[in-house]
Amino acid sequence: MNKPFLLKPAAKDYLWGGNRLNEEFAKEIDAEPLAETWECSTHPDGLSVVSTGIFYGKSLHEVLSEHKEYLGTHPLATFQQSAAGQLPILIKFIDANKDLSVQVHPTDEYAGKNEDGQLGKTEMWYVLDAKLGASLVYGLSQSVAREEMEIALDKGDVEKYLQKVPVKKNDVFNIEAGTIHAIGAGVLVAEIQENSNLTYRLYDYDRTDKNGKKRELHIKKGLDVADLNKATEPRQPLRVLRYQQGVARELLSRCKYFEVYRMIVNTERRQKVTFKSDELSFRVLLCVNGCGTISFEEEQLQIYKGDCLFIPADSVEMRLHGKMQFLDVRC
């Protein structure tokens, strides 16, 4: 039977990042700022690395290239990139100390035709924390013609068209490809997305990087894929916690690319919680709070806030003990 293993993330020092991932999630990464950690990634722009077990020191990409059965038999798990050891998804922590750029992601179809066969990017955000008054951009507050948007972007007054939405801890947002969006300052999120790093930056507040250079914009491609119609205001989905002995679960998001559940474990009274993956899909547990242990066969892993556990398809049965919260991600 297949055994789970912990992952060490790749890090990104984008100019809008902060230091919360080191301070609150004990990442111990030498990056200033630390904007993103790619916790579960086979993308060549940021590979996560196995940090426990027999594959210690290998990239997740290497492991999946050697063990394709770890992906499972679900159609997404066996999509065209799996032969090269690629996951269909990518999981991140994002610390927005400053506003992210106003951006948009392409669909699979557009990316396949215009970006050498790459995937597009639909994503989901789970808000881990948000400062008082924090917000994010979700689509447009009014419909606008492409020509008008081009003028607004050129003049730097595009914000008048953006729909800004207040955000608080525990909120969920689904961002379909083509939606203009941006995470606002003071927001800390976990992001689950397609396995893509395609971002078309439309507006960046006229900022410069540490070398004094403005970051590249992608106006033409961005407007090719952007939905310029008035967006509906995002509403938080109906979420129902389902309780069993020692654990509660709720569905956060489901789309054709992934499913995400929140799992709350509390076995301080010694309840037994068992957990495994079936043959259909791998699973990823991203610990967003608390600590505990995961035991299987004769082994035991210590789990802390910020840790990411990869569980191959058709895994051994595991026992969870402690007080912790996970995002449980699968295809």
matplotlib code that plots the C-alpha trace (Angstrom):
import matplotlib.pyplot as plt

x = [0.0, 1.1, 2.3, 1.9, 4.8, 5.3, 6.4, 8.8, 7.6, 9.2, 9.2, 8.5, 9.6, 7.2, 7.3, 3.8, 4.6, 5.1, 6.6, 3.6, 4.5, 7.8, 6.4, 3.1, 3.7, 7.4, 8.5, 12.1, 12.7, 15.4, 13.3, 12.4, 9.6, 8.1, 5.0, 4.1, 5.0, 4.1, 3.2, 2.2, 3.7, 5.1, 5.2, 8.7, 8.5, 8.5, 8.9, 8.0, 10.3, 9.6, 10.8, 10.0, 10.1, 11.9, 11.7, 13.3, 15.1, 13.4, 11.0, 7.4, 7.7, 10.4, 8.3, 5.2, 7.3, 8.4, 5.1, 2.2, -0.1, 0.1, -2.1, -5.0, -7.5, -9.7, -9.8, -8.1, -5.4, -4.6, -4.7, -2.2, 0.5, 0.5, 3.0, 5.5, 4.9, 2.7, -0.2, -3.4, -3.4, -1.1, -1.5, -0.1, -0.1, -0.2, 0.6, -0.6, 1.1, 0.4, -2.2, -1.6, -1.7, -5.0, -4.8, -6.7, -5.9, -6.7, -8.9, -7.5, -8.5, -6.8, -3.7, -3.5, -3.6, -1.5, 0.8, 2.4, -0.2, -0.1, -3.1, -5.3, -6.0, -9.2, -8.5, -10.1, -9.1, -9.7, -9.1, -7.0, -6.9, -7.8, -7.1, -10.0, -11.3, -9.5, -11.0, -10.3, -11.2, -13.7, -14.7, -16.1, -18.7, -20.1, -19.9, -17.3, -16.2, -12.7, -11.7, -12.8, -10.9, -7.8, -8.1, -8.6, -5.6, -3.4, -4.5, -4.2, -7.8, -9.0, -10.0, -13.3, -14.5, -13.4, -15.8, -14.2, -15.5, -15.0, -13.2, -12.9, -11.4, -13.0, -14.4, -14.3, -13.9, -14.0, -12.2, -13.0, -10.6, -11.4, -12.4, -10.5, -9.3, -6.7, -6.1, -6.0, -3.5, -3.8, -5.2, -3.7, -5.1, -4.6, -5.0, -5.9, -5.6, -5.0, -1.3, -0.5, 1.6, 0.0, -1.0, -1.8, -1.1, -3.4, -2.5, 0.2, -0.3, 2.7, 5.0, 8.7, 10.6, 13.7, 15.7, 13.6, 11.9, 8.2, 6.8, 5.6, 2.0, 0.0, -2.8, -3.6, -3.6, -5.4, -8.2, -8.4, -9.5, -11.1, -14.8, -15.7, -19.3, -20.6, -19.9, -22.4, -21.4, -19.8, -21.8, -20.5, -21.6, -23.9, -21.6, -22.8, -20.5, -21.0, -19.9, -18.5, -16.6, -13.5, -13.9, -16.1, -16.1, -17.6, -17.4, -15.8, -15.5, -16.2, -15.4, -14.3, -10.7, -10.7, -12.7, -11.8, -13.1, -12.3, -11.6, -11.5, -9.9, -10.2, -9.2, -8.1, -10.6, -8.8, -11.4, -10.0, -10.1, -9.1, -8.4, -7.2, -7.5, -9.2, -7.9, -9.6, -7.4, -4.5, -5.3, -3.5, -3.9, -2.8, -2.7, -4.1, -4.2, -3.2, -1.0, -1.1, 0.1, -0.7, 0.2, 0.2, 1.7, 4.8, 5.4, 4.2, 4.4, 4.2, 2.0, 2.1, 0.3, 1.6, 2.5, 1.5, 0.9, 0.7, -1.4, -1.0, -4.1, -4.9, -3.0, -2.5, -5.0, -3.9, -4.9, -5.2, -4.7, -4.6, -6.4, -5.9, -7.7, -6.9, -7.9, -8.5, -7.9, -8.6, -9.5]
y = [0.0, 3.6, 5.7, 9.5, 11.9, 15.6, 18.2, 21.2, 24.1, 26.3, 30.0, 33.3, 36.8, 38.9, 42.6, 42.6, 39.9, 40.1, 37.9, 36.1, 32.7, 32.7, 34.2, 32.3, 29.2, 28.6, 28.2, 29.1, 30.3, 32.9, 35.3, 38.9, 39.4, 35.9, 36.3, 32.7, 29.2, 26.5, 23.8, 21.0, 21.7, 19.8, 23.0, 23.7, 27.3, 26.0, 22.4, 21.1, 18.5, 15.4, 15.9, 12.5, 8.9, 6.9, 9.6, 12.2, 14.9, 14.1, 16.6, 15.6, 15.7, 13.0, 10.8, 11.0, 10.4, 7.1, 6.2, 7.3, 5.0, 7.6, 9.9, 7.5, 6.6, 9.7, 11.4, 14.5, 12.4, 10.8, 13.9, 14.5, 15.9, 12.9, 11.0, 13.7, 13.4, 16.5, 17.0, 18.6, 21.1, 23.4, 24.4, 27.6, 29.9, 33.6, 36.5, 39.8, 42.4, 44.9, 44.8, 42.2, 43.4, 43.5, 40.4, 37.7, 34.1, 32.4, 29.4, 26.1, 26.6, 30.0, 28.8, 25.7, 27.7, 30.7, 29.5, 26.4, 23.9, 25.1, 24.9, 27.9, 28.8, 28.5, 28.9, 29.0, 31.0, 30.1, 33.1, 32.2, 35.7, 39.2, 42.5, 44.8, 46.6, 44.2, 43.6, 41.9, 42.6, 40.2, 41.1, 44.5, 46.7, 47.7, 46.4, 48.1, 48.0, 46.8, 50.2, 51.9, 49.4, 50.0, 53.8, 53.3, 51.0, 53.5, 56.4, 54.4, 54.9, 51.4, 51.1, 52.9, 49.8, 47.2, 45.4, 45.5, 43.0, 43.0, 39.9, 38.2, 35.0, 31.7, 33.2, 31.2, 32.6, 30.7, 32.6, 31.2, 31.8, 35.1, 36.8, 40.1, 39.8, 40.8, 39.9, 43.1, 44.1, 42.4, 39.1, 35.7, 32.8, 29.2, 28.9, 25.8, 26.1, 24.4, 23.5, 26.7, 29.8, 31.9, 35.4, 38.3, 41.5, 44.4, 47.0, 47.2, 50.6, 52.0, 50.1, 49.3, 46.2, 46.2, 47.0, 50.1, 48.5, 48.3, 44.8, 43.7, 44.2, 41.9, 44.2, 42.5, 38.9, 40.0, 41.7, 38.8, 36.6, 39.0, 39.0, 42.7, 42.3, 43.4, 40.7, 39.4, 40.0, 36.8, 35.2, 32.8, 29.3, 27.4, 25.3, 22.4, 20.9, 17.1, 15.6, 12.2, 11.1, 13.3, 15.0, 17.5, 18.2, 20.7, 21.1, 24.4, 24.2, 21.8, 22.4, 20.2, 20.6, 19.9, 19.4, 21.1, 20.2, 21.7, 19.0, 19.8, 17.1, 17.0, 13.8, 15.1, 12.7, 9.8, 9.3, 7.3, 9.1, 7.0, 8.4, 7.0, 7.7, 5.4, 4.3, 7.2, 10.1, 11.3, 13.6, 16.5, 17.6, 21.2, 22.0, 25.5, 25.4, 23.4, 20.3, 16.6, 13.3, 11.0, 7.4, 4.5, 1.0, 1.4, 5.1, 8.4, 11.9, 15.1, 17.6, 21.4, 24.4, 25.1, 21.5, 19.8, 16.1, 14.2, 11.1, 8.8, 7.1, 3.8, 4.7, 2.9, 3.6, 6.5, 7.5, 11.1, 12.4, 16.0, 19.3, 20.6, 21.9, 20.8, 21.6, 18.2, 18.5, 15.9, 15.6]
z = [0.0, -0.7, 2.1, 2.6, 2.9, 3.8, 1.3, 1.5, -0.5, -3.2, -2.2, -4.1, -3.0, -5.0, -4.0, -2.5, 0.1, 3.8, 6.6, 8.1, 6.4, 8.3, 11.5, 11.8, 9.8, 10.7, 7.1, 8.0, 4.4, 3.7, 1.5, 2.2, 1.5, 1.5, -0.7, -1.6, -0.7, -3.3, -1.0, -3.4, -6.8, -9.8, -11.9, -13.2, -11.9, -8.3, -7.4, -3.9, -2.5, -0.3, 3.2, 4.9, 4.0, 1.3, -1.3, 1.0, -1.1, -4.3, -6.0, -6.1, -9.9, -9.8, -7.5, -9.7, -12.8, -11.2, -9.6, -11.9, -9.9, -7.1, -9.1, -9.2, -12.0, -11.9, -15.4, -14.1, -12.3, -15.6, -17.8, -20.6, -18.3, -15.9, -18.1, -17.3, -13.5, -13.4, -11.0, -12.4, -9.4, -7.5, -3.8, -2.3, 0.7, -0.2, 2.1, 0.6, 2.7, -0.2, -2.9, -5.7, -9.3, -11.0, -13.2, -15.2, -16.1, -19.4, -20.0, -20.9, -24.5, -24.9, -23.1, -25.2, -28.4, -27.4, -24.6, -26.1, -24.8, -21.2, -18.9, -18.1, -14.5, -12.5, -8.8, -5.4, -2.3, 1.3, 3.5, 6.5, 7.9, 6.9, 8.6, 9.5, 6.3, 3.9, 0.5, -2.8, -6.4, -8.0, -11.5, -12.6, -11.0, -14.4, -18.0, -20.1, -23.7, -24.5, -25.9, -22.7, -20.6, -22.7, -22.1, -18.4, -18.1, -20.1, -17.9, -14.7, -13.5, -14.0, -10.3, -11.1, -12.9, -10.3, -8.0, -4.5, -2.0, 1.8, 3.0, 6.4, 7.8, 6.7, 3.4, 0.2, -3.3, -6.6, -9.4, -12.8, -15.7, -17.3, -14.1, -13.4, -9.8, -7.1, -3.5, -1.4, 1.3, 4.6, 3.3, 3.9, 1.8, 0.8, -2.9, -4.9, -8.6, -11.9, -12.5, -14.2, -13.7, -16.5, -15.2, -17.4, -15.4, -16.3, -13.8, -11.1, -9.5, -11.3, -8.9, -9.4, -8.2, -6.0, -9.1, -9.9, -12.8, -13.5, -13.8, -17.2, -18.2, -20.6, -21.8, -25.1, -23.9, -20.7, -22.5, -25.0, -22.1, -19.6, -18.9, -19.3, -18.2, -14.9, -12.3, -9.9, -6.3, -4.9, -2.1, 0.4, -0.4, 1.9, 4.1, 6.3, 8.9, 9.1, 12.4, 13.2, 16.3, 16.6, 13.2, 11.3, 7.6, 5.2, 1.5, 0.5, -3.2, -6.1, -9.8, -12.7, -11.6, -7.9, -4.7, -1.4, 2.0, 5.4, 8.0, 11.7, 13.9, 17.7, 19.3, 22.7, 24.2, 22.4, 19.7, 16.8, 13.4, 10.4, 7.0, 3.6, -0.1, -2.6, -6.0, -7.8, -6.7, -4.7, -1.8, -0.2, 3.4, 4.0, 7.8, 8.3, 12.1, 15.1, 15.4, 15.9, 14.5, 11.6, 12.2, 9.7, 9.9, 12.2, 11.3, 12.7, 11.3, 13.4, 11.8, 12.5, 11.1, 7.6, 6.8, 3.6, 3.3, 0.0, 0.1, -2.9, -4.4, -2.7, 0.4, 3.6, 6.4, 8.6, 12.1, 13.0, 16.5, 17.9, 17.4, 13.9, 10.8, 7.3, 3.7, 2.2, -1.6, -4.3, -7.9]

ax = plt.figure().add_subplot(projection="3d")
ax.plot(x, y, z, "-o")
ax.set_aspect("equal")
plt.show()
